Amino acid sequence: MLFHLGSLWRMAELRILSADAHTGRDQEGKPVDLGSLQRVSSVSGGSIVAGQLALAWADLGRAPPAQFMDLFRARVTEPIRRLAGVNIAARGLGGGIRLALDVLLPGSVNSHVARAYAKHLYGDATLEHVPATPRFIFNAASLQTGSLWRFSNPYVADWRVGKMLQTGKVTVARAVAASSAFPPFLAPATFKFADSDYEPNSGGKGADNFQHAPFTTRPQLVDGGVYDNLGLETAYKCYRTVLVSNGGAPFDVRGKAPVNWISLGSRVISLIDNQVASLRKRVLVGALARGDRTGAFWDIEQTITVHGCPDPLPCPFTSTRELAAVGTDLARKEPRLQERLINWGYALADAALRAHVNPGWPRPADFPYPGTGVG
């Protein structure tokens, strides 16, 4: 979440987070019309910051250029940092999750996470309050159909189950909690809908049609990263230019694997997830290298020099590797660690964007938090 916040900070400075049209460079250095921002597709911690950006979007669009970054910091940066200073769910002994006090109240673990998101960020805003353009999509994965479940302003949908147009029934907090329902402790996110909420005959065809209960009435969802770790699918199929920020935790290389069934099962799931993510990365990077797509990809575990930017901000690999290993739970992060993570996302996005999208964009004078850096 904090790494992505830093990436968005740099994109905000470059006016990518606006209705402005942009020009980039292709493989041969020739100008390329990139158009304007059309879609923000997110999973997991990325959905938390994307939800806050979505609800601030209209005000950001009305801000004079001279006031844009001040408003971005007030409406996006500061609320996200306040959330990062709250202990919602932390890893406890044995790898389990220790929840904040409100877990003693009735409801599932995921409903408590949604309540925390509502309290600290989104209030009672629904998907109707999220912009239609650009389209913000909060991706979750269906534990029932194995398909991607999309939450957006125009509709909520699983292509097999159908399309629900009454998006005012779903709060942003619930949508983001589903998109960030990391298994097994924060999942599943269970919803209660009616068959009549769906557009008739909008589900899949033949054997792929599941537009009936319980798929329609009791969807059970998990973190969108289980299906698509990069949140790439809903943008890649529709657009030529893609900017992809990956803040997922690196695979934990160990000299000795666990042997008890619970820890071994968790390890195998982590291995499968790592391989699926690696395959998507290869597809994306290959497409960018061949020129099938324009844009950039940056990853929290990279070294900043991998992009070939001639003058990146100073980011020693020993420091950034330490940041990549920070736990991706919902535990409180102390202020200096928050600043380091934001600075790292900012610096890496800057290096990737200036190296691969538009070398003419100016180098930033310094980090968002100059006195902190990344180490």
ChimeraX attribute file (.defattr): number of C-alpha atoms within 10 A of each C-alpha:
attribute: neighborCount
match mode: 1-to-1
recipient: residues
	/A:1	24
	/A:2	27
	/A:3	31
	/A:4	25
	/A:5	26
	/A:6	27
	/A:7	24
	/A:8	25
	/A:9	26
	/A:10	24
	/A:11	18
	/A:12	16
	/A:13	14
	/A:14	16
	/A:15	18
	/A:16	15
	/A:17	20
	/A:18	18
	/A:19	14
	/A:20	10
	/A:21	12
	/A:22	16
	/A:23	14
	/A:24	22
	/A:25	20
	/A:26	18
	/A:27	14
	/A:28	7
	/A:29	12
	/A:30	8
	/A:31	13
	/A:32	15
	/A:33	12
	/A:34	17
	/A:35	13
	/A:36	17
	/A:37	19
	/A:38	16
	/A:39	17
	/A:40	24
	/A:41	23
	/A:42	32
	/A:43	29
	/A:44	29
	/A:45	26
	/A:46	27
	/A:47	31
	/A:48	28
	/A:49	23
	/A:50	24
	/A:51	26
	/A:52	19
	/A:53	23
	/A:54	23
	/A:55	21
	/A:56	19
	/A:57	20
	/A:58	13
	/A:59	12
	/A:60	23
	/A:61	13
	/A:62	11
	/A:63	14
	/A:64	10
	/A:65	12
	/A:66	8
	/A:67	11
	/A:68	19
	/A:69	17
	/A:70	14
	/A:71	16
	/A:72	21
	/A:73	13
	/A:74	13
	/A:75	19
	/A:76	25
	/A:77	21
	/A:78	12
	/A:79	17
	/A:80	21
	/A:81	20
	/A:82	14
	/A:83	20
	/A:84	20
	/A:85	16
	/A:86	16
	/A:87	17
	/A:88	22
	/A:89	22
	/A:90	18
	/A:91	16
	/A:92	10
	/A:93	8
	/A:94	7
	/A:95	11
	/A:96	12
	/A:97	19
	/A:98	17
	/A:99	21
	/A:100	16
	/A:101	11
	/A:102	14
	/A:103	17
	/A:104	10
	/A:105	9
	/A:106	9
	/A:107	10
	/A:108	15
	/A:109	22
	/A:110	23
	/A:111	22
	/A:112	24
	/A:113	27
	/A:114	23
	/A:115	19
	/A:116	21
	/A:117	22
	/A:118	19
	/A:119	13
	/A:120	15
	/A:121	23
	/A:122	22
	/A:123	14
	/A:124	15
	/A:125	16
	/A:126	20
	/A:127	28
	/A:128	18
	/A:129	18
	/A:130	25
	/A:131	17
	/A:132	17
	/A:133	13
	/A:134	17
	/A:135	17
	/A:136	25
	/A:137	32
	/A:138	31
	/A:139	32
	/A:140	34
	/A:141	28
	/A:142	25
	/A:143	19
	/A:144	14
	/A:145	18
	/A:146	13
	/A:147	18
	/A:148	25
	/A:149	29
	/A:150	25
	/A:151	27
	/A:152	25
	/A:153	22
	/A:154	20
	/A:155	20
	/A:156	22
	/A:157	21
	/A:158	26
	/A:159	20
	/A:160	23
	/A:161	29
	/A:162	26
	/A:163	22
	/A:164	23
	/A:165	16
	/A:166	16
	/A:167	20
	/A:168	15
	/A:169	13
	/A:170	20
	/A:171	21
	/A:172	33
	/A:173	27
	/A:174	26
	/A:175	28
	/A:176	32
	/A:177	33
	/A:178	35
	/A:179	32
	/A:180	31
	/A:181	29
	/A:182	22
	/A:183	12
	/A:184	12
	/A:185	16
	/A:186	23
	/A:187	22
	/A:188	24
	/A:189	29
	/A:190	17
	/A:191	16
	/A:192	10
	/A:193	18
	/A:194	13
	/A:195	16
	/A:196	10
	/A:197	16
	/A:198	23
	/A:199	15
	/A:200	12
	/A:201	12
	/A:202	18
	/A:203	21
	/A:204	15
	/A:205	13
	/A:206	8
	/A:207	7
	/A:208	12
	/A:209	15
	/A:210	21
	/A:211	24
	/A:212	15
	/A:213	13
	/A:214	16
	/A:215	20
	/A:216	26
	/A:217	19
	/A:218	16
	/A:219	22
	/A:220	22
	/A:221	28
	/A:222	29
	/A:223	33
	/A:224	29
	/A:225	26
	/A:226	27
	/A:227	22
	/A:228	21
	/A:229	23
	/A:230	25
	/A:231	27
	/A:232	22
	/A:233	15
	/A:234	18
	/A:235	19
	/A:236	14
	/A:237	8
	/A:238	11
	/A:239	12
	/A:240	15
	/A:241	21
	/A:242	21
	/A:243	17
	/A:244	23
	/A:245	24
	/A:246	21
	/A:247	22
	/A:248	23
	/A:249	16
	/A:250	15
	/A:251	13
	/A:252	10
	/A:253	8
	/A:254	7
	/A:255	4
	/A:256	6
	/A:257	11
	/A:258	12
	/A:259	10
	/A:260	8
	/A:261	9
	/A:262	9
	/A:263	14
	/A:264	13
	/A:265	13
	/A:266	14
	/A:267	16
	/A:268	12
	/A:269	13
	/A:270	14
	/A:271	15
	/A:272	12
	/A:273	17
	/A:274	17
	/A:275	13
	/A:276	15
	/A:277	19
	/A:278	14
	/A:279	10
	/A:280	17
	/A:281	19
	/A:282	11
	/A:283	11
	/A:284	21
	/A:285	16
	/A:286	13
	/A:287	15
	/A:288	21
	/A:289	15
	/A:290	10
	/A:291	14
	/A:292	11
	/A:293	18
	/A:294	22
	/A:295	25
	/A:296	23
	/A:297	20
	/A:298	24
	/A:299	21
	/A:300	24
	/A:301	19
	/A:302	15
	/A:303	16
	/A:304	25
	/A:305	17
	/A:306	12
	/A:307	19
	/A:308	13
	/A:309	18
	/A:310	11
	/A:311	12
	/A:312	19
	/A:313	22
	/A:314	15
	/A:315	19
	/A:316	14
	/A:317	16
	/A:318	11
	/A:319	14
	/A:320	22
	/A:321	16
	/A:322	12
	/A:323	21
	/A:324	20
	/A:325	15
	/A:326	13
	/A:327	13
	/A:328	16
	/A:329	16
	/A:330	21
	/A:331	20
	/A:332	17
	/A:333	20
	/A:334	12
	/A:335	12
	/A:336	15
	/A:337	16
	/A:338	21
	/A:339	23
	/A:340	26
	/A:341	25
	/A:342	27
	/A:343	30
	/A:344	32
	/A:345	28
	/A:346	26
	/A:347	29
	/A:348	30
	/A:349	29
	/A:350	26
	/A:351	25
	/A:352	27
	/A:353	24
	/A:354	23
	/A:355	22
	/A:356	22
	/A:357	25
	/A:358	19
	/A:359	17
	/A:360	11
	/A:361	13
	/A:362	10
	/A:363	14
	/A:364	16
	/A:365	8
	/A:366	14
	/A:367	21
	/A:368	19
	/A:369	13
	/A:370	12
	/A:371	11
	/A:372	14
	/A:373	22
	/A:374	27
	/A:375	18
